[in-house]
Amino acid sequence: MFIKKTILLTISIILFVSCTTELKQNNIISVSVLPQKYFVERIVGDKFEVNVIIPPGSSPATYEPTPSDLIALSHSPLYFRIGHIGFEKAWMNKIITVNPKMKVVDTSENVELIMTDHHHEGEHMDEDKDEDIEGINPHIWLSPSAVKIQAENIYNAILKYDPINTEYYKDNFESFAKDIEKIDMQITMILKNIKNRKFIVYHPAWSYFAKQYNLIQMPIEFEGKSPTPSVLKNIIDTANKENVRVMIVQKQFDKKQAEAIAESMQGKVIQLDPLAENWIVNMIKIARTFQFELK
């Protein structure tokens, strides 16, 4: 009798773990960076848990997933990639092998991408040409116009996966879309009267933001490499000539070298976080910083 009860208990435990795993697998959506977590949660609400692979403070260009990351990914039916960050280009194929059934959605689809690195900064990608994707600037989450397209991609993918809750997702998406439009108008007004619209950056993270709001980004880094002395001298000379005194540095980067460069042009270094989770709050903070510092 005891053996029979033990067998039944064991079977019950196995079934419970199996069902729990299946439930967990159906309720986890994975994303690459923190702002995406905000985008997805605005649309899916409490229907899903959102798992972020790249933790706060880590670089999307160099991050390597941990075993716990891979375990979480094995339970995700959906993965929303941001598009073209270094982490995704290096690891996406390996991630798919961990969970071959997982649907990967590229949220950069239909976004007007900006070419960088070996291309001229600000040059747009020509869809008719076989461009090397290494030249795509990945920071699309810093443009409200691009975020609205990303939100549409997320919304459409969720509807296909879970059509039962269509009305719920529709209401959430429309609310988010309205907030994006409000943020765009707010930032436009905040930056409207800035006279000196040029700023220096070490890493060209602000290309989409600058394009949308008629700012001019002057990057120091080229193809992920530090500038040569001659290139650096040209940048400093141009900054001095055009009275550019502000250098923006990502929170995730060491600012020591940037401070040395800023000192040589009698400028200042401002740290901003392009990867903060609360996208709405962060975008206003970024705009206010540009307003105050560029003047």
N, C-alpha and C positions, 0 to 999 in steps of 0.2 A: 504493500500500500504506500509506504514511504517513497519507494523508488518511483512509483507511478506519479505521485504528487510532484516529485522532483523533476521528472521529465516534463510534466505539464507546465511547471513553473518556468523551466528553461525555455520551452517553446514560447511561452507568453512573453518572456524577456526579449527573445529574438524578434518576435513579431512587433513588440513595442519599439525596439531600437530601429527596426526596418521602417516602420511607419513614421517615426520621428525624423529619421534621416530623409525620407521622401518628402515630408512636410517642410523640413528645413531647406531642402534642395529647391522646392518650388517657391520659397519665400525670400530668397536672397538674390539681389541684383548686384553685380560687381561693376565698379568704375575705376578709372585710373587715378584721377586727382580730386581733391576736396571740393572745388567748385562744382564738379559734376554731381557730387552727392546732393548738393543743394538743388541743382536742376531736376534731378530724378525725383527727389522727395517732394518737390513742389507739384509734380504730376501724379506720382503713385500714392502719395499720402501715407496712410498706415497699412496699405495692402502688401508692402514689401519692406524687408530690411535692406539697407544699402551698405555694401561692403566697399571700402576705399582701399586700394592696394598700396598707393604711395603715401606714407605717413607724413604728418606735418614736419617741416624742417628738412625733408629729403628732396633731392633734385630729380625732377622727371626725366632729366637727360641721362642720369647715371644709376638710378635705383635698381637694385636686383631683388627679386621677390624672395621672401623667406619661406621655409617649409610651412609655416602657419598660413601664409598668403596662398600657397598652392592648395592647402586643405580647404580653405574658404572658397577658392575658385572651383574646386571639384563639386561644390554644392550649388553653384550658380547656373540657372538655366539661361540667363542673359548677361552679357558683358557689353557695356557702353564704353567704347574707346573714344578718346578725345580726338584722335586723328593721326598725328604724326610726331608725337614726342619720342625722344630717344628710347625710353623704356619700352614703349609699344613696338617700335621697330626691331628692337633687340630680342624681345621676349614673347611676342604674341604667338608665334608658331609653336613655341614650347608650352605656352599656356593652353593652347587648344588641344595639345596632346594629353594634358591632364584631364580635360573634360571635353571630349570630341562632340558631345551632344549640345554643348553650350552654343547659343546663338550670339555671334559677335556683331554688334551694330556700330558702324563708323558714324559718329555724330557730326563729323566735318563734311559729310556729303551735302552738296549744293551750296556750301559756303565758298565765297570768292576768296581763294587762298592767295597768300602773298609769298613770293619767292624771296629767298635770302641766301646767305653764304656765298657760293660761287656765282650767284645771280646778283643783280643790283637790288639793294634793299628797296622794297616797295613795288617791285615788278610783279605783275600778276601772272598766275599760271595760265598758259595757253592749253586748253583742253585738246586742241588738235595736234599738239606736239607730244612726243614721247619724252616728257620731262623726268629727270631724276628726282625722286621724291626726297632725297637728301636735302634738296634746296627749298623745301617748304617750311615757312615759319609756322610753328605749331600753336602759337598762343591765341587761339581763336576765342577763348572764353573771356578775353578782355575787351570785346566789342559787343555792345548790346544787340546790334544788328545781326551779328554772327550767332549770338546766344539764342536769339529768337528762332533761327533756323535749326540750331541744335535741339531746342525744345520741341520743335515740330518732329524732328527725327526720333526723339525719345518717345513722344506721344504716339506716333504711328506704330512704332515697334511694340509698345505696350498694348495697344489695341489689338494687334495681331496675336499677341501671346495670351491676353486675358480679355476677350471680347465681352464677357459677361458683365464686366464693370465699366462698360463704355461711357455711360453718362457721368459716372464719378470722375473718370479721367478727363473727360471733355470739360467739365466744370473747372477742374484744377488747372488744366492747360490754359483755358481762356483767362483765368485769373492771373496766372503767371505771365501770359503774353501782355496783359494790360500793365502789369508791374514793370515789365521790360520797357515798354513804350514810355511809361512815366519816368523811369530812370534815364532813358535816352534824352528826354526833354529837359530834365533837371541838369544833367551834365552839360548839355548844349548851352544852357543859360549860365551855368557856373563858369564855363570857359569862354564865354562869348567875348569878353572885353580884354582878354590877355593880349598884350602888345608883342612881347618877345616870345614867340611860339616854338623856339628851338630849345632842345635839351639834349644832354649827353647821357648815354647809357653804356654800361660795360657789356652786358648781354642784351641783344635786341628783343626784349620781351614785349615791348609796347607798340609794335608795328600796327596792329589792328586798331588799338585805341587811338594812336596818333592819326591814322588815316581817317577814322570816323570823325574826329574832332579837329581836323585841320591843324595838327601839331607836326613838328619836324623832329624826328629822332635821329641822333648822330651816334651810331654804335662804334665802340672801340674794338670789341671782339670781332674776329673774322674767321668763319668756318670753325668756331669753337676754340680758336687759338688766340693767345695773347698777341697784341700788335707788335710789329717790328719797331725799333727806335724811330725810323724815318716816318712810318705811318702815324705813330704816336705824336711825333713833333708836328706833323701836318694838322692833326686833330686839335692839338693845343693852340697852334697858331690861328686856326680858323675860329676856335672858341674865343680867343682874345680879340681877334679882329671884329667878330660879330657880337661881342659882349654876351656870350653864353656862359653862365656861371653855375648852372645846376647840373649835377650828375645823379641820375637815378640808379640805385643798386637794388637788386632783389634781396629780400630778407634771407633767402637760402644761400647767398653767396658771401664770402669773406670780403669785407669792404676796405681792408688795409691798403691794397694796391690802388683802389679807386680813390682813397683819400690822398694818396701821394700824388696822383694825377691831378686831382682837384686843387691841391695846394699849388701846383705849378701854374695853374691858370687862375689863381685867386678865386676859386669857386668853392662850393660846398657839396657834400654828399648827402643825399636823402635816401633812406631805406624804405621801400614799399614792399608789401607782400602780395604778389599777383595770385597766390594760391590759397588765400583765406577762404574758409568754408562758407561764411555768410556773404554770398556774392553781392547782394543788394547793398548792404552796409559798406562793404569793402570798396565797391565802385564809387560811391559817394565820397568816401575817405580819400581815394586816389584823386578824384576830380578836385576836391578841396585843397589837397596838397599841391597839385599843379597850379591851381588858382593863386595860392599864397606865394609859392616859390618862384613862379615864372613872372607874374605881375605884368 
